[in-house]
Amino acid sequence: MGIAVCYAPGFFIAHLYAKMCGYPPDGFSPPYQWAVIFTSLFFTGLGILLLKNILLRFFADKLCAATLILIVLGTNYLFHAALEGTMPHNFLFSLNCLIILLTMQWHKTFQLKHALLLSATIAFATLCRPTELIWILVPLFWGIEGKYTFIEKMKLLLKNKSQILLSGIVMLLIFTPQFIYWKWASGYWREFNNHSESFSFLSPYTLDFLFSYKKGWFIYTPLMMLAILGFYYIFKNRRALFLSFFLFFLVNLYVVSSWDCWWYAASFSQRPMVEALPIMAIALGHFLEASWLKGMVFRMAVTTCLIGLLFLNLLQTWQYTNGIIDTERMTKAYYWKTFLRTSVSEEDRKLLESDR
């Protein structure tokens, strides 16, 4: 019910407006539709501002700007924020930026208000999409870079055990309405309406998730391969953050690629990875920072590559919205047959998977 809560302010404004102006107060007439659109646009703007705030804590202005442009225009965030912004991924991008900022703030001040806000944000994100509970790894492993810092982190958590306990209570309180609703609606305290789909944790689809032409993340968002390299520079230059970020990345990738419908139905690239982009942006920024310090030839090569990848994302986003890239039936043969093209024939479409 987390997304319903996100929609709620706009819904109630639209409901009042519909009654006052003669529209059907049914939840579906134009005022409600516009309310959902403007709510999603608000979260889009909020997410970009929060990400800018995060990046400025790591990088200089120009590098921050370059990273923002690449994340917004060079990844599938563009599609899922601008064209499918009413889906949970757009909202969660903003909430997860807030989780990172609150994690930084709590480790700086150790104030109760920051601990409670952090736990509330993680709980609310989980209420939007259950797999978001993985974000608890970020504050939990923040600052750990070895045996000594691990011991110090345990001491820190024990020293602030009252805050940890209160944070747990806050999370439970936020989850409670969902549990009550499940019990009321189904008779069970936990009931996910996922039809016949489930997780295959013993045989995840990670390679297909990343590399398949059907929906591979690295095929349709290839910029993220450079962001992966950025984790090396986080390890090298900001080791205290490496375990927190990289562990989250690995666990999140494992979980979302274990879902039986690993291509996540009709969507551009891998939509569950949009929520991970705040961390991937930090990794990408570290890659760019390291690249700028190398020789002119290397910088020019990287810059050319980045411009090409940004252009490719813009074009492939356009191809998807115009039906050239199919929502679920892509194959290797069809991908290369239509690569960089602005039109396809029915003969080309015979290379797609069978329509099931």
C-alpha positions as CSV (number, residue, x, y, z in Angstrom):
1,M,0.0,0.0,0.0
2,G,3.0,2.3,0.0
3,I,2.3,3.6,-3.6
4,A,-1.3,4.2,-2.6
5,V,0.0,6.5,0.2
6,C,2.2,8.3,-2.3
7,Y,-0.8,8.9,-4.5
8,A,-3.1,9.9,-1.6
9,P,-2.5,13.7,-1.4
10,G,-3.1,14.1,-5.2
11,F,-6.1,11.8,-5.0
12,F,-7.9,13.7,-2.3
13,I,-7.2,17.1,-4.0
14,A,-8.6,15.6,-7.3
15,H,-11.6,14.1,-5.4
16,L,-12.5,17.5,-4.0
17,Y,-11.9,19.2,-7.4
18,A,-14.1,16.6,-9.2
19,K,-17.0,17.1,-6.8
20,M,-16.7,20.9,-7.1
21,C,-16.4,21.0,-10.9
22,G,-18.8,18.3,-12.0
23,Y,-16.5,15.5,-12.9
24,P,-17.5,12.0,-11.9
25,P,-15.9,11.4,-8.4
26,D,-15.0,7.9,-9.3
27,G,-11.2,7.8,-9.1
28,F,-10.8,7.5,-12.9
29,S,-12.1,10.8,-14.4
30,P,-9.5,13.4,-15.7
31,P,-8.8,15.2,-12.4
32,Y,-7.6,11.9,-10.9
33,Q,-5.5,11.1,-13.9
34,W,-3.8,14.5,-13.8
35,A,-3.3,14.1,-10.1
36,V,-1.4,10.8,-10.6
37,I,0.7,12.4,-13.3
38,F,1.6,15.5,-11.3
39,T,2.4,13.3,-8.2
40,S,4.8,11.2,-10.2
41,L,6.4,14.4,-11.7
42,F,6.9,15.8,-8.2
43,F,8.7,12.6,-7.1
44,T,10.8,12.7,-10.3
45,G,12.0,16.3,-9.5
46,L,12.5,15.4,-5.9
47,G,14.6,12.4,-6.8
48,I,16.9,14.3,-9.1
49,L,17.4,17.1,-6.5
50,L,18.2,14.5,-3.8
51,L,20.6,12.7,-6.1
52,K,22.3,16.0,-6.8
53,N,22.7,16.6,-3.1
54,I,24.3,13.2,-2.6
55,L,26.7,13.6,-5.5
56,L,27.8,17.0,-4.3
57,R,29.0,15.3,-1.1
58,F,31.4,13.2,-3.2
59,F,32.3,15.2,-6.3
60,A,33.0,18.7,-7.7
61,D,30.2,20.6,-9.4
62,K,31.1,19.7,-13.0
63,L,31.5,16.0,-12.2
64,C,28.2,16.0,-10.3
65,A,26.5,17.6,-13.3
66,A,28.0,15.1,-15.8
67,T,27.0,12.2,-13.6
68,L,23.4,13.5,-13.2
69,I,23.1,14.0,-17.0
70,L,24.3,10.4,-17.6
71,I,22.0,8.8,-15.1
72,V,18.9,10.8,-16.2
73,L,19.5,10.6,-19.9
74,G,21.8,7.6,-20.3
75,T,19.9,4.9,-18.3
76,N,16.4,3.4,-18.3
77,Y,15.6,6.0,-15.5
78,L,14.6,8.3,-18.4
79,F,11.9,5.9,-19.6
80,H,10.6,4.9,-16.1
81,A,10.6,8.5,-14.8
82,A,9.3,10.4,-17.8
83,L,7.1,7.9,-19.5
84,E,6.2,5.4,-16.8
85,G,6.6,7.6,-13.8
86,T,3.4,6.4,-12.1
87,M,5.1,3.0,-11.5
88,P,6.8,2.3,-8.2
89,H,10.3,2.5,-9.6
90,N,10.2,6.3,-10.0
91,F,8.9,6.8,-6.4
92,L,11.5,4.4,-5.0
93,F,14.4,6.1,-6.8
94,S,13.6,9.2,-4.7
95,L,13.0,7.3,-1.5
96,N,16.3,5.4,-1.9
97,C,18.2,8.7,-2.4
98,L,16.7,9.8,0.9
99,I,17.9,6.6,2.5
100,I,21.5,7.3,1.5
101,L,21.3,10.9,2.7
102,L,19.8,9.9,6.1
103,T,22.4,7.2,6.4
104,M,25.1,9.8,6.0
105,Q,23.4,12.2,8.4
106,W,22.9,9.6,11.2
107,H,26.5,8.5,11.0
108,K,27.5,12.1,11.2
109,T,25.3,13.2,14.2
110,F,24.0,9.9,15.7
111,Q,20.8,11.8,16.6
112,L,17.6,10.0,17.3
113,K,15.5,12.0,14.8
114,H,17.8,10.8,11.9
115,A,17.7,7.2,13.1
116,L,13.9,7.3,13.2
117,L,13.6,9.1,9.8
118,L,16.0,6.5,8.3
119,S,14.0,3.5,9.6
120,A,10.7,5.1,8.6
121,T,12.0,5.7,5.0
122,I,13.3,2.1,4.7
123,A,10.0,0.8,6.0
124,F,7.9,3.0,3.7
125,A,10.0,2.0,0.7
126,T,9.4,-1.7,1.7
127,L,5.7,-0.9,1.9
128,C,6.0,0.2,-1.8
129,R,7.9,-2.9,-2.9
130,P,8.9,-5.7,-0.4
131,T,12.4,-6.2,-1.9
132,E,13.3,-2.7,-0.8
133,L,14.0,-4.1,2.6
134,I,17.4,-5.0,1.2
135,W,18.3,-1.3,1.6
136,I,18.8,-1.9,5.3
137,L,22.2,-3.3,4.4
138,V,23.4,0.2,3.5
139,P,23.2,1.8,7.0
140,L,24.0,-1.5,8.6
141,F,27.4,-2.0,6.8
142,W,28.2,1.7,6.4
143,G,31.8,2.5,7.4
144,I,32.9,-1.1,7.7
145,E,36.2,-1.7,5.8
146,G,37.8,-4.5,7.9
147,K,37.9,-6.4,11.1
148,Y,38.6,-3.4,13.3
149,T,35.9,-1.2,11.8
150,F,33.5,-4.1,12.0
151,I,34.1,-4.3,15.8
152,E,33.7,-0.5,16.1
153,K,30.5,-0.6,14.2
154,M,29.1,-3.3,16.5
155,K,30.1,-1.1,19.5
156,L,28.4,1.9,17.9
157,L,25.1,0.0,17.4
158,L,25.3,-1.3,21.0
159,K,25.9,2.2,22.3
160,N,22.9,3.4,20.4
161,K,20.8,0.3,21.1
162,S,17.8,2.4,22.3
163,Q,17.7,4.2,19.0
164,I,17.9,0.9,17.2
165,L,15.1,-0.5,19.3
166,L,12.9,2.6,18.6
167,S,13.7,2.4,14.9
168,G,12.6,-1.2,14.8
169,I,9.3,-0.2,16.5
170,V,8.8,2.6,14.0
171,M,9.3,0.1,11.1
172,L,6.8,-2.3,12.7
173,L,4.2,0.4,13.1
174,I,4.6,1.4,9.5
175,F,4.2,-2.2,8.4
176,T,1.2,-2.8,10.7
177,P,-1.6,-1.3,8.4
178,Q,-0.5,-3.6,5.6
179,F,-0.6,-6.7,7.8
180,I,-4.1,-5.7,9.1
181,Y,-5.3,-5.1,5.5
182,W,-3.9,-8.5,4.4
183,K,-5.6,-10.2,7.3
184,W,-8.9,-8.4,6.6
185,A,-8.8,-9.1,2.9
186,S,-7.5,-12.6,2.7
187,G,-7.6,-14.1,6.2
188,Y,-3.8,-14.3,6.3
189,W,-1.3,-11.9,7.9
190,R,0.9,-12.1,4.8
191,E,-0.6,-12.5,1.3
192,F,1.3,-11.4,-1.9
193,N,-0.9,-11.4,-5.0
194,N,1.7,-12.7,-7.4
195,H,-0.3,-15.3,-9.3
196,S,1.9,-18.3,-10.1
197,E,5.2,-16.4,-10.0
198,S,7.7,-16.7,-7.3
199,F,11.5,-16.5,-6.5
200,S,13.9,-19.2,-7.7
201,F,16.7,-18.5,-5.3
202,L,18.5,-21.8,-5.9
203,S,18.6,-21.2,-9.7
204,P,18.6,-17.4,-10.3
205,Y,18.4,-16.0,-13.8
206,T,21.2,-13.5,-13.3
207,L,23.0,-14.1,-16.6
208,D,19.8,-13.7,-18.6
209,F,18.9,-10.7,-16.4
210,L,22.1,-8.9,-17.3
211,F,23.0,-10.1,-20.8
212,S,20.0,-11.5,-22.7
213,Y,18.7,-9.7,-25.7
214,K,15.2,-10.3,-24.4
215,K,15.7,-7.7,-21.6
216,G,19.3,-7.7,-20.4
217,W,20.3,-4.8,-18.3
218,F,23.8,-4.5,-19.9
219,I,22.2,-4.7,-23.4
220,Y,19.6,-2.0,-22.9
221,T,21.5,0.1,-20.3
222,P,25.1,-0.5,-21.2
223,L,26.3,2.6,-19.3
224,M,26.0,0.5,-16.1
225,M,29.0,-1.6,-17.1
226,L,31.1,1.5,-16.5
227,A,29.4,2.1,-13.2
228,I,30.3,-1.5,-12.2
229,L,34.0,-0.5,-12.8
230,G,33.4,2.4,-10.5
231,F,33.1,0.1,-7.5
232,Y,36.8,-0.6,-7.9
233,Y,37.5,3.1,-7.3
234,I,35.2,3.2,-4.4
235,F,37.2,0.4,-2.9
236,K,40.4,2.1,-3.7
237,N,39.5,5.7,-2.6
238,R,36.6,5.4,-0.2
239,R,36.9,1.9,1.2
240,A,34.6,2.7,4.2
241,L,31.7,2.9,1.8
242,F,32.6,-0.1,-0.5
243,L,31.2,-3.0,1.6
244,S,27.9,-1.1,2.2
245,F,27.3,-0.3,-1.5
246,F,28.7,-3.4,-3.1
247,L,27.0,-5.8,-0.8
248,F,23.7,-4.1,-1.4
249,F,24.4,-4.3,-5.2
250,L,25.1,-8.0,-5.1
251,V,22.2,-9.0,-2.8
252,N,19.8,-6.8,-4.7
253,L,20.9,-8.2,-8.1
254,Y,20.6,-11.7,-6.8
255,V,17.1,-11.2,-5.4
256,V,15.6,-9.3,-8.4
257,S,17.2,-11.7,-10.9
258,S,15.7,-14.7,-9.0
259,W,12.1,-13.7,-9.9
260,D,10.5,-16.2,-12.3
261,C,9.4,-13.4,-14.6
262,W,13.0,-12.2,-14.7
263,W,12.3,-9.9,-17.7
264,Y,9.6,-8.1,-15.7
265,A,7.0,-8.1,-18.4
266,A,6.4,-5.0,-20.5
267,S,9.1,-2.6,-19.6
268,F,12.3,-1.1,-21.0
269,S,15.5,-2.6,-19.8
270,Q,15.4,-4.0,-16.3
271,R,13.0,-1.8,-14.4
272,P,13.8,-3.2,-10.8
273,M,17.3,-1.8,-11.2
274,V,16.0,1.8,-11.4
275,E,15.8,1.7,-7.6
276,A,19.5,0.9,-7.4
277,L,20.5,3.8,-9.6
278,P,21.3,6.2,-6.6
279,I,24.2,3.8,-5.6
280,M,25.1,3.2,-9.3
281,A,25.3,7.0,-9.8
282,I,27.9,7.2,-7.0
283,A,29.9,4.3,-8.6
284,L,29.7,6.0,-12.0
285,G,30.9,9.3,-10.5
286,H,33.9,7.5,-9.1
287,F,34.7,6.0,-12.5
288,L,34.4,9.4,-14.2
289,E,36.6,11.0,-11.5
290,A,39.3,8.4,-12.0
291,S,39.1,8.7,-15.8
292,W,39.6,12.5,-15.7
293,L,42.9,12.0,-13.8
294,K,44.4,9.8,-16.6
295,G,46.0,11.0,-19.8
296,M,44.3,13.1,-22.5
297,V,43.9,10.2,-24.9
298,F,42.2,8.0,-22.3
299,R,39.9,10.9,-21.3
300,M,38.9,11.5,-24.9
301,A,38.2,7.8,-25.4
302,V,36.0,7.7,-22.3
303,T,34.2,10.9,-23.2
304,T,33.5,9.6,-26.7
305,C,32.2,6.3,-25.2
306,L,29.9,8.1,-22.8
307,I,28.4,10.3,-25.5
308,G,27.8,7.2,-27.6
309,L,26.1,5.4,-24.8
310,L,24.0,8.4,-23.9
311,F,22.9,8.6,-27.6
312,L,22.2,4.9,-27.7
313,N,20.0,5.1,-24.6
314,L,18.0,8.0,-26.1
315,L,17.5,6.2,-29.4
316,Q,16.6,2.8,-27.8
317,T,14.1,4.6,-25.5
318,W,12.6,6.1,-28.6
319,Q,12.6,2.7,-30.3
320,Y,10.8,1.2,-27.4
321,T,8.1,3.8,-27.2
322,N,7.5,3.5,-30.9
323,G,7.3,-0.3,-30.9
324,I,10.6,-1.1,-32.6
325,I,12.0,-2.6,-29.5
326,D,9.4,-5.1,-28.4
327,T,8.2,-5.2,-24.8
328,E,8.9,-8.9,-24.2
329,R,9.8,-10.8,-27.4
330,M,13.3,-9.5,-28.3
331,T,15.8,-11.9,-29.8
332,K,19.5,-11.5,-30.7
333,A,18.7,-11.7,-34.5
334,Y,16.0,-9.1,-34.3
335,Y,18.0,-6.7,-32.1
336,W,20.9,-6.5,-34.5
337,K,18.6,-6.4,-37.5
338,T,16.9,-3.3,-36.1
339,F,20.0,-1.8,-34.4
340,L,19.9,2.0,-34.7
341,R,17.0,1.8,-37.1
342,T,13.9,4.1,-37.0
343,S,11.5,1.7,-38.8
344,V,11.0,-2.0,-39.2
345,S,9.0,-4.2,-41.6
346,E,6.7,-7.1,-40.9
347,E,9.4,-9.4,-42.3
348,D,11.8,-8.1,-39.6
349,R,9.2,-8.8,-36.9
350,K,9.3,-12.5,-37.9
351,L,12.6,-12.6,-36.0
352,L,10.9,-11.9,-32.7
353,E,10.0,-14.6,-30.2
354,S,6.6,-16.3,-30.8
355,D,3.8,-14.2,-29.4
356,R,2.5,-16.1,-26.3
